[in-house]
Amino acid sequence: MSAGVEKSTSGLNNQGSTVNRLSAENVTLAYDQRVIAERLSVAIPDNSFTVIVGPNACGKSTLLRALSRMLKPSEGRVLLDGQVIQSMPAKKVARTLGLLPQSSIAPDGITVADLVGRGRYPHQGILRQWSAEDERVVQESMRQTGVAELGDRYVDELSGGQRQRVWIAMALAQQTPLLLLDEPTTYLDIQHQIDVLDLCAELHEEQGRTLVAVLHDLNHAARYATHLIALREGRVIAEGAPKDIVTAGLVEEVFGLRCQVVDDPETGTPLVVPAARKARAHAAGGKAAATEAS
Amino acid sequence: MKTTNRAVRTPGGLSVRLDARAVTVVLLLIVAALVASVVLIGTGDFPIPAADVLRTLVGEGNPGQEFIVTELRLPRVLVGLLVGASLGLGGALFQAISRNPLGSPDVLGLGQGATAGALAVIVLGSGSANQVAAGALVGGLVTGLAIYVLAWKRGVHGYRLVLVGIGVSAIVTAVNGYLLTKSDIVDAARAVVWMTGSLDGRDWDQVWPLLALTAVLVPLVLVNARGLRMMEMGDDVSYALGVRVERVRLLLMAAAVLLTASATAAAGPVSFVALTAPQLARRLTRSPGPNLLPSLCMGAALLVVADWVSQRAFGAEQLPVGVVTGVLGGVYLLWLLVSERRAGRI
């Protein structure tokens, strides 16, 4: 029991190795016959808040699924701590790497505390079903995500923002040094989007967790990410710190959108301002017609 | 209504969390099933007071009562308990795996499949009771396998499973209709009685195989129940939590098919127990999760009570138990749903 606790806490710190804990090597990702990405290699820097961006259907969620072993690459491999992730025991992976999927179902009539408690599953066994440690971690996860007062409420009666916090609390209760989030801000209004992203930044900065998120909003990504991966058609177009890589040229290349990139007046991070409709129509009229025809 | 969880821990590192309400429900259902069993054993052309039944069960009755109790009525009651428990548990498993109350063996056509097996034996071979039971078992297993194979596409998914099951059910029902029209009147009468589900004339020959099977399957299922609880939240979440989703699902589906098929082989397709028992149990415990043990106990209690009603309610004219479970379970479920609606819950 104590060994498990030690393992999970030591996992929170970078152990000084040069090899990143999570990476994909030459993976080909496909659903049945439909190939999403070919020979794609990505390394998630330890202790980073990595955000994956790209246009719809560029394979960003698919990449996240591969990194979290939801999808088995048809070629290549995903490595976690130097081991092929598929070959590792399921619960061991679940103690190292957490995933917040896009869609999850809250069982009917489940309370917040109960749902968060389910995040303890990989730490439990048939004889050790609900230890004092489980109790403590659940309380702490709820406190960190600001849902401690909601413990006895039913999940289905919460607002969207609160619900997302509860799911994040459940992933936190898993106590994994790596946490993957698939579009955690979707369906939330702007205030709650920022709220969730602030929470992610806190988890990253204060607890040293490595976070990987797929985000739609390029400006959010540029503001919060320490490491940005820009994907298009299953290929990495650029990666690095947002201030180094986010340029008008990159946005045009990845999203096919003409824009200006200015400094965010609040944070100094790159801020993407799409070009006015008339300017875009004027400059890209011929090009747009060409791409549509193809 | 809120969680009534209590943690129980021992110094050795053992820990469990018990839902006080669920534990109470399980205990009350067990008591109800046992009381109904004793009353049922005392019921019949030769009534025996409950006290005498208990005395006979512990081996201190008079020889006459002893014969009636241990040779005639006890095995029937035991078959009822085991069939009810198997159907309740099988139904709870199917509903949890498909995440849909309609994903019950009744709706999926497992009962129909077992019926087809039994009918084939009755109509084509005029087989003995044991052969009919074997036919039903085979029919149920083949149907279960067919549903799994047809519904399997990167994991069995709820609606897919239900729709495939309904399709299979329709085909098998047609086959059953064909078999019935082909049969002569004696076989047809026997077939119809079998199809309603009945505990008449069940003896120790039916008890032992059922007991052996449940003794293996129930612990196996309960060990995997925690994984199934996680699977309520979707495949992705449970997989992320370290549940080997596909393995757990295959194992539990196989167990559910075996439980349902063997119960059907022993008593015929007793209707609605598999559909209603888990729903009733869930509404009593008011707790999320598959509620496996409460469903099991509810199935056993429901079937024995239904058997008692079927023997008593209509005088000398005994009804097959399947008729009563349909009416009793259905009405009780509707009443619960209506009263919950009034209380503002779904």
Interface residues (C-beta under 8 A of the other chain):
Chain A: M1 S68 R69 M70 A90 K91 K92 V93 A94 R95 G98 L99 L100 P101 S103 S104 I105 A106 P107 D108 G109 I110 T111 A113 D114 L115 R118 G119 Y121 P122 Q124 I126 L127 R128 Q129 W130 S131 A132 D134 E135 D152 A171 Q174
Chain B: K2 T3 N5 A7 R9 G13 L14 S15 V16 R17 R99 V223 R226 R229 M230 E232 M233 G234 D236 V237 Y239 A240 L241 G242 V243 R244 R286 S287 P288 G289 I346
